[in-house]
Amino acid sequence: MSRMTTERFFGGVDDRIQDLHSTLQYISEQKPTEAALFDWLLENTSAGSRASTPADAEETVSRNISFLESIDLLDSTPDGYQTTNKGETFWRHNEPLVMYEGLEKAVDGFREIARIIPNGYRTVEEIQTYLRDAYPDHNLPKGVVTKHLDWLKSLELVTEDNGVYSIPIEGGTFEVGAAYNRWFIHDALKGERYKGIAKPSDLPLVLIFTGDSGDDYGYEDKFLENDTFLYTGEGTEGDMTMDGGNEAIRDHKENGKSLHLFESTDLPWIVTYLGEYEYIGYDTRTLRDENDDPREAFQFQLAPVGGTEIEIEEGTPTSLSDEELFEKAKQSSPTGSRTSSSRSGGRSYPRSQYVREFALRMADGVCQGCEQEAPFVTSTGEPFLEVHHLTRQSDGGPDAPENVIALCPNCHRRVHQGRNGDEFNQELIAKAEQRNLIFL
């Protein structure tokens, strides 16, 4: 059952999250009785000092405990209290954003506030007027609206400047690597909550979400070499069709919409922003659907906007001996600190000519995967092979001689897109280790 009011939880905007964190930690570790929890809150929060009488203090504590139960942070038991899964996540992972879902479900008005601030309702008075129209059965004094806004400020979901409120993600502004509550994204930007491909109705954006839960529906999402991302289209049963979200990805540039990629975390409804991407093509593959039946599925190839490889100019490595080339490649290996992020979210990975030359020279024109000669000779007379990073740079792998091997295009695609790609990569790692023994 929903309500209209919230509780301030014994603190101002700046300190209530820390107070709540401490309270949930205490409940999780001690599983206190009702009396013990009351005593702890009276001693460790401002409940006692702000109340005029002991009875008022107990009433305040009781209201706050009831509020925490209503937003799914703690449960009462026959013996006392314990934290819920969300309560555990809040304090153990220091991730208060998980409570937005509870606030939105249990307290009327939160979802509306997230939706109307970007539409120009930016003061307490404007928000109050809107909510009174939306909930005519509630009186809705300013104090109630202010409490709602204070919680959103505590969670850093809204900001205030001289009484004017705004939402940091308005217009689709995200920070690469930052965590976001998926429900709040959809509430604020008017996207579809439960779809992996969301199309906000009023903004030129397409939001796509990836995560392990897609495995249940036969989705196979993964990064390829050079930070390109392979994203399985929408449709959980039967052959996929080029409409809805799939069409939105394919035509996003033609429709003037930017494409933003988020990855689910282990925390409920918390996602990490990976950056802005663009569609470069798609393939149709036979994958299993949610019923484990074979079906034709789309796999979109997405490239990071602004993300490119940076090849370091270092001179000509061809005159060096094998041993000299190995040492030079190790010395020239770019460090992780030289990996950069563009403002649009693409990532750049410096790559050394010496490392590339080492991999190609060791192969001597023969693919190190299938052990067949390169499929053709380039216009410069060189056998055509591609340099594969055994651990991708996007996963923290170095551009170093120990981490590269030369492959034909077919084997390179096999390691990234093949059904046994991971096993094949382990075979390549073993070959590289054997190759490198003479240099160690």
C-alpha positions in Angstrom: 0.0 0.0 0.0 1.5 3.4 -1.0 1.6 6.5 1.1 2.3 10.2 0.3 4.6 11.2 3.2 8.2 10.2 3.9 10.3 10.6 7.1 13.4 12.7 7.3 15.2 9.9 9.2 16.8 12.0 11.9 19.0 14.1 9.8 19.4 16.8 7.2 20.1 16.2 3.6 23.8 16.0 4.0 24.0 13.4 6.8 20.9 11.3 6.6 22.5 8.7 4.2 25.4 8.2 6.6 23.0 7.9 9.5 20.9 5.4 7.6 24.0 3.4 6.6 25.0 3.1 10.3 21.5 2.1 11.3 21.3 -0.6 8.7 24.8 -1.9 9.6 23.7 -2.1 13.2 20.5 -4.0 12.4 22.4 -6.4 10.0 25.1 -7.3 12.5 23.0 -7.3 15.7 19.5 -8.3 14.6 18.2 -6.3 17.5 14.9 -6.7 19.4 12.4 -3.9 19.1 13.5 -2.5 22.5 17.2 -2.7 21.6 16.7 -0.9 18.3 14.6 1.8 19.9 17.4 2.4 22.5 20.1 2.4 19.8 18.3 5.0 17.7 17.6 7.2 20.6 21.3 7.1 21.6 22.9 7.3 18.2 20.6 9.6 16.2 18.9 13.0 16.9 15.6 11.4 17.7 15.9 12.0 21.4 17.4 15.5 21.3 14.8 16.8 18.8 11.8 15.4 20.7 10.2 17.4 23.6 9.2 14.4 25.6 10.2 10.7 25.8 6.9 9.8 24.4 7.5 12.1 21.4 10.9 10.5 20.9 9.4 7.0 20.9 6.8 8.0 18.4 9.4 9.5 16.1 11.5 6.3 16.3 8.4 4.2 15.6 7.5 6.2 12.5 11.0 6.0 11.1 11.2 2.2 11.7 7.8 1.8 9.9 9.1 4.0 7.1 12.2 1.8 6.6 10.0 -1.2 6.5 7.7 0.4 3.9 10.6 1.1 1.5 12.0 -2.4 1.8 15.2 -1.8 3.8 14.3 -3.8 6.9 11.9 -6.5 8.0 10.4 -7.2 11.4 10.6 -10.7 12.8 9.1 -12.4 15.8 12.4 -11.7 17.6 13.1 -8.2 16.4 14.4 -6.7 13.1 16.7 -7.7 10.2 17.8 -6.0 7.0 16.3 -7.0 3.7 18.4 -7.7 0.6 18.2 -4.1 -0.4 19.2 -3.0 3.1 22.2 -5.3 3.0 23.2 -3.9 -0.4 22.8 -0.3 0.9 25.3 -0.6 3.7 27.6 -3.4 2.5 28.2 -1.9 -0.9 27.6 1.7 0.1 25.1 2.0 -2.6 22.1 4.1 -1.4 20.7 4.3 -4.9 19.0 0.9 -4.3 16.5 2.6 -2.1 15.0 4.6 -5.0 12.9 1.7 -6.0 11.5 1.3 -2.5 10.7 5.1 -2.3 9.1 5.1 -5.7 6.9 2.0 -5.0 5.9 2.9 -1.4 5.5 6.7 -1.6 3.3 8.4 -4.1 4.9 11.3 -6.0 8.5 10.2 -6.4 8.1 9.0 -10.0 6.1 12.0 -10.9 8.8 14.4 -9.6 11.4 12.5 -11.6 9.3 13.0 -14.8 8.2 16.6 -14.4 11.4 18.4 -13.4 12.8 18.0 -16.9 9.5 19.3 -18.2 9.9 22.6 -16.5 8.4 22.1 -13.0 11.4 23.2 -11.1 10.3 24.9 -7.9 8.6 23.5 -4.8 5.5 25.5 -5.7 5.4 24.2 -9.3 5.9 20.7 -8.2 3.3 21.0 -5.5 0.7 22.3 -8.0 1.4 19.4 -10.3 1.2 16.8 -7.5 -2.1 18.3 -6.2 -3.6 17.8 -9.6 -2.2 14.3 -9.8 -3.4 13.3 -6.3 -6.5 15.3 -5.6 -7.3 13.3 -2.5 -4.1 14.5 -0.7 -3.7 18.0 0.8 0.0 18.0 -0.1 1.4 20.9 1.9 4.8 22.2 0.9 6.5 20.3 3.7 5.6 17.0 2.0 7.0 18.1 -1.3 10.1 19.3 0.3 10.6 15.9 2.1 10.4 14.2 -1.3 12.9 16.5 -2.8 15.2 16.2 0.2 15.4 12.5 -0.3 16.2 12.8 -4.0 18.9 15.4 -3.1 20.3 13.0 -0.5 20.6 10.3 -3.2 22.1 12.9 -5.6 19.4 12.3 -8.1 18.3 15.9 -8.2 20.2 19.2 -7.5 19.1 22.5 -6.3 20.3 26.0 -7.0 18.5 28.9 -5.2 15.2 27.0 -5.0 15.4 25.7 -8.6 15.6 21.9 -9.1 17.2 20.0 -11.9 18.2 16.4 -12.7 21.8 15.8 -13.7 20.9 13.2 -16.4 18.4 15.6 -18.2 18.9 15.4 -21.9 20.9 12.2 -21.7 24.0 13.4 -19.9 25.9 10.5 -18.3 29.3 10.0 -16.9 31.3 7.0 -18.1 31.9 4.6 -15.3 29.3 6.1 -13.0 26.5 4.1 -11.4 22.9 4.8 -12.0 19.5 3.5 -10.8 17.8 2.0 -13.9 14.4 2.8 -12.6 15.3 6.4 -12.1 16.8 6.6 -15.6 13.5 5.5 -17.1 11.4 7.7 -14.8 13.4 10.8 -15.6 13.8 10.2 -19.3 10.5 8.4 -20.0 11.9 5.1 -21.3 10.5 1.6 -21.1 11.5 0.1 -17.7 11.7 -3.5 -18.4 13.2 -3.5 -21.9 16.8 -4.0 -22.8 16.4 -1.4 -25.5 14.6 1.7 -24.3 13.5 4.6 -26.4 12.7 7.8 -24.4 9.7 9.4 -25.9 10.8 13.1 -25.7 14.6 12.8 -26.3 16.8 11.8 -29.2 18.3 8.8 -27.3 18.3 5.1 -27.5 19.4 3.4 -24.2 20.6 -0.2 -24.3 21.2 -2.5 -21.3 23.4 -5.5 -21.1 24.1 -8.0 -18.3 24.3 -11.6 -17.3 20.5 -11.9 -17.0 20.3 -12.0 -20.8 21.9 -15.4 -20.7 18.4 -16.8 -19.7 17.0 -15.6 -23.1 19.9 -16.8 -25.3 21.5 -13.4 -25.6 25.3 -13.4 -26.2 26.6 -9.9 -25.6 30.4 -9.3 -25.4 33.2 -7.0 -26.3 35.3 -7.7 -29.3 38.8 -6.5 -30.1 39.3 -2.7 -30.3 36.4 -2.2 -27.8 33.7 -2.9 -30.3 30.6 -4.4 -28.6 28.5 -7.2 -29.9 24.9 -6.7 -28.7 22.1 -9.2 -29.2 18.8 -7.7 -30.3 15.5 -7.9 -28.5 13.1 -10.7 -28.7 13.0 -13.6 -26.2 11.2 -16.2 -28.2 11.2 -17.2 -31.9 13.1 -15.4 -34.7 13.9 -11.8 -34.1 12.3 -9.2 -36.3 13.7 -5.9 -37.4 11.3 -3.6 -35.7 10.9 -1.9 -32.3 14.2 -1.7 -30.4 16.1 -3.6 -33.1 15.1 -1.1 -35.7 15.9 1.8 -33.2 19.5 0.5 -33.0 20.0 0.0 -36.7 18.5 3.4 -37.7 19.6 5.5 -34.7 22.0 7.7 -36.8 19.5 8.1 -39.6 16.9 9.2 -37.0 19.3 11.6 -35.3 19.5 9.7 -32.0 22.5 8.9 -29.9 23.0 5.3 -28.6 24.0 4.8 -24.9 25.2 1.5 -23.4 24.7 0.5 -19.8 25.9 -2.7 -18.0 24.0 -4.3 -15.2 25.8 -4.9 -11.9 25.3 -7.4 -9.1 23.3 -4.8 -7.2 19.5 -4.6 -7.8 18.6 -2.2 -10.6 22.1 -0.5 -10.5 23.8 -0.1 -13.8 27.1 1.3 -15.0 27.3 3.6 -17.9 29.8 2.3 -20.5 29.6 5.2 -23.0 28.1 6.4 -26.2 28.2 3.9 -29.1 27.2 3.8 -32.7 25.8 1.1 -35.0 28.2 -0.2 -37.6 26.5 -3.4 -38.8 24.7 -6.6 -37.8 24.8 -10.3 -38.4 22.1 -13.0 -38.1 23.1 -16.0 -36.0 21.3 -19.1 -34.8 21.0 -18.8 -31.0 18.8 -20.4 -28.4 15.7 -18.6 -27.2 14.2 -18.6 -23.7 12.6 -22.0 -24.4 16.0 -23.4 -25.5 14.7 -23.6 -29.1 17.0 -22.5 -32.0 16.0 -19.2 -33.6 17.5 -16.5 -35.9 18.9 -13.7 -33.8 20.4 -10.3 -34.6 23.8 -9.4 -33.2 24.6 -5.7 -33.6 28.2 -4.5 -33.9 28.5 -1.3 -31.9 31.6 0.9 -31.9 32.5 3.5 -29.2 32.0 7.0 -30.4 35.4 8.7 -30.4 37.2 5.5 -29.3 40.1 4.6 -31.5 43.4 2.9 -31.3 46.4 5.2 -30.9 49.5 3.8 -32.6 52.7 5.2 -31.1 55.3 6.4 -33.5 58.6 4.8 -32.5 60.8 4.4 -35.5 61.5 1.3 -37.5 61.7 -2.0 -35.6 62.5 -4.2 -38.6 66.3 -3.8 -38.2 66.3 -5.3 -34.7 67.1 -8.9 -33.8 64.4 -11.0 -32.3 65.8 -10.6 -28.8 66.2 -6.8 -29.3 62.7 -6.5 -30.7 61.3 -8.4 -27.6 63.1 -6.1 -25.2 62.1 -3.0 -27.2 58.5 -4.1 -27.3 58.5 -4.6 -23.5 60.0 -1.2 -22.9 57.6 0.5 -25.3 54.5 -1.2 -23.9 52.0 1.6 -23.0 50.9 1.7 -19.4 47.3 1.7 -18.2 47.5 5.3 -17.3 47.8 6.2 -21.0 44.4 4.7 -21.7 41.9 7.6 -22.0 38.2 8.3 -22.2 36.7 10.8 -24.6 33.9 13.1 -23.4 31.4 11.0 -25.4 32.4 7.9 -23.6 34.7 6.2 -26.1 38.0 4.8 -24.9 41.4 4.9 -26.6 44.1 2.4 -26.3 47.7 3.2 -27.2 49.5 0.5 -29.2 53.1 0.0 -29.9 54.5 -0.7 -33.3 57.2 -2.8 -31.7 54.6 -5.0 -30.0 52.8 -5.4 -33.3 56.0 -6.2 -35.2 57.0 -8.8 -32.6 53.7 -10.7 -33.0 54.0 -10.7 -36.8 57.6 -11.6 -36.9 57.2 -14.6 -34.5 54.4 -15.9 -36.7 56.5 -15.6 -39.9 53.5 -15.5 -42.2 51.7 -18.4 -40.5 48.5 -18.1 -38.4 49.3 -19.1 -34.8 45.7 -20.5 -34.5 45.2 -22.9 -37.4 48.9 -23.0 -38.3 48.1 -22.3 -42.0 49.8 -19.7 -44.1 48.3 -16.2 -44.2 45.3 -16.0 -46.6 46.9 -13.4 -48.9 49.8 -11.1 -49.3 49.2 -7.3 -48.9 50.0 -4.7 -51.5 53.3 -4.1 -49.7 54.3 -7.8 -50.0 53.6 -8.7 -46.4 51.5 -11.8 -45.3 48.2 -10.6 -44.0 47.7 -11.5 -40.3 46.0 -9.7 -37.5 47.4 -9.1 -34.0 45.2 -10.5 -31.3 45.4 -9.4 -27.6 45.1 -12.5 -25.5 43.6 -10.4 -22.7 41.7 -7.5 -24.2 42.9 -4.0 -23.4 39.3 -3.1 -22.4 39.6 -5.8 -19.7 42.9 -4.5 -18.5 45.3 -6.5 -20.7 48.5 -4.8 -21.6 49.8 -4.0 -25.1 52.9 -6.1 -24.4 54.8 -8.8 -26.3 53.6 -11.5 -23.8 50.0 -10.6 -24.5 49.8 -10.7 -28.3 49.7 -13.3 -31.0 49.2 -13.2 -34.8 46.1 -14.8 -36.3 44.4 -15.1 -39.7 41.1 -13.2 -39.9 39.1 -16.4 -39.6 40.8 -17.5 -36.4 40.6 -13.9 -35.0 36.8 -14.0 -35.5 36.7 -17.5 -34.0 38.3 -16.4 -30.8 35.9 -13.5 -30.4 32.7 -14.8 -31.8 33.0 -18.6 -31.9 31.1 -20.9 -29.6 34.4 -22.2 -28.1 36.1 -18.8 -28.3 37.3 -18.9 -24.7 38.7 -22.4 -24.9 40.5 -21.4 -28.2 41.9 -18.4 -26.5 43.4 -20.5 -23.7 45.1 -22.6 -26.4 46.6 -19.4 -27.9 47.8 -18.3 -24.5 49.6 -21.6 -24.0 51.2 -21.2 -27.5 52.3 -17.7 -26.6 53.8 -18.8 -23.3 55.8 -21.5 -25.1 57.0 -19.0 -27.8 58.2 -16.5 -25.2 60.3 -19.0 -23.2 63.4 -18.3 -25.4 63.2 -14.6 -24.4 62.8 -15.1 -20.6 
